[in-house]
Amino acid sequence: MKFLFVMPGEGELTILFIVIALAIIPYIFFLITLQKTLNAISAENQKMSPGNVWLMLIPLFNIVWQFIVVNSIADSIKAECERLNIPIKENKPTSGLGLAWNISTVCFFIPFASLASLVLWILYWVKVNEFKNLIITNKDNYMLDAEKQIFNTAT
């Protein structure tokens, strides 16, 4: 029995390379946003090192790591918003969208889950970027612990 194995031609390899590049380039910018967000957060409130977001480029490992990244970023944003006195409506900002994105990514084999994952990924990216900008804008809006005690007891 003879098996036929057809090597992809130069044209197919070029198309494959272009498709992979078009998929990876936005993901790189996404990871840059996550890293910049963690960099904008004070060191004491960072729940993970900003450089650790790049571990999401490791295939298969990223399936688990993305849950850790989303949770760490949500906890970091919450702590920084509390430090800067930024009112937040959610207990863990960005966590809901991030978790939905993660779950839809894991369920990619279900019809329409890939499309849902893409939409949720973009929404999560936008939400994290909004909080990054909010934190940067309010960087000088913190009170020392002593000031918080004085103002909180005065009211």
N, C-alpha and C positions, 0 to 999 in steps of 0.2 A: 504494500500500500504506500502510495507516494503522497506526501503532504506538500501542498503548494504554499509557499510563503512569498508574498509579494512585498518587496521592499518599497517603502514610500518614495515617490519621486521627489525631485528637487522642489517642484511647485507645491506639493503637499506639505513638505517640511517647512517651507516658507510661510504657508498659511497657518500651520500649527504654531510656529514661532510668533507670528503676529497675534493670533488669538490669545496665546499665553501672556504675551506682553501687555495686551489690552486689558487682561484680567488682573495682572499683577500691579500695574502702575497705579490704578486708583486705590488698591489695597495698601500700597506703600504710603500714599498720601493719608489714608485713614490711620495707619499706624503712627505716622508723624503727628497727626492731630492728637492721638491718645498720649503720645510721649510729651507733647507740648502742654497738654492739659495737666499731666502729673508734674511737669516742671514748673507750672504756674502755681501749684499748690505748695505751701510751706513744707519744709522737710519733716517737721514733726507730725504733719497730717497726711503725708504720703503713706499709703498702706502697701505700696510696692514700689520698687525702684523704677523710674521712668524707662530705663533701657530694657526692662523685662518684657515690654509689650512686643518687642521684636521676636520673641519666642513663638509668637503666633504664626510665623512663617514656616515652622517645622510641621510638615505633613503628619497627620494622625495625632500627634501630640497636641496640636492646636485645638482639637475637638474638646479636650478637657481644659486646656489652658485658657480658652476664650471665656469660660464660665468664671474662672479665677480672676481674669483681667476685668471683666464687667463688674464683678462684686467689689474688687479692690478700688476701682475707679469711683464707683458709687459711694463707698465708705469714705474715700479721700475727699470727694466733692462735698459730702455732707459735713465732715469735720471742718473743712476750710470755710464753708458757708457759715457755720456756727462761729468760727473764729472771727470772720469778717462781718458778722451781724447781717448777713444776707438772708432775708426771709425765703424759705423754701416751702413748697406745698407738699412735697413728697417726703416720706421718711428716708428713703434712699434714692436720691435723684439719679436719673438715667437707668436705674436698675430694671425697671419694668420693661422698657424697650429693649435693653440689652439682653435680658433673659428671653424675651420673645424671639429676638434675632437668633440667639444661641440654639433654642429649641427648634426653630424652623430650619436652621442649618443642619442640625443632627438628623432631621426628618426629610432630608433632601430627596429621598426616593419616593416620597408621597407626591402624587400629582399636585401641582401648583405650590408646593412647599418651597421650591427653588425661587419662584417669583416672589413669594411672601418673604423669603429670606433676604432677597435683594432689596425689597422695599423697606423692610425693618432695619436692615443694615444702614441704609441711607438715612433713615429717620434717627437712628441711634447716633450716627456720626454727626448729624446736624445738632442734636440735643447736647452731646458732649462738647461740641464746639461752642455752643451758646453759653454753657456753664464756664468754659475756659475764658471766654471773653468777659463774662460777668465777674469772674474772680479777678482777672487782670484789671478791670475797671475799678474794682473796689479794694485793691491791694492795700491802700492806706486807711481802710475803714475799720481797723481793729482797735479794741481797747485792751489795755493791760488788765490782768486779773484784779488788781487793786481797784482800778477804775470801775470795772463791772460791779464789784461789791458796793462801792460808794453809790453808783447810780441806781442799782437795783434796790438798795435799802432806802434810798431817798424817795422812791415813788410809792 
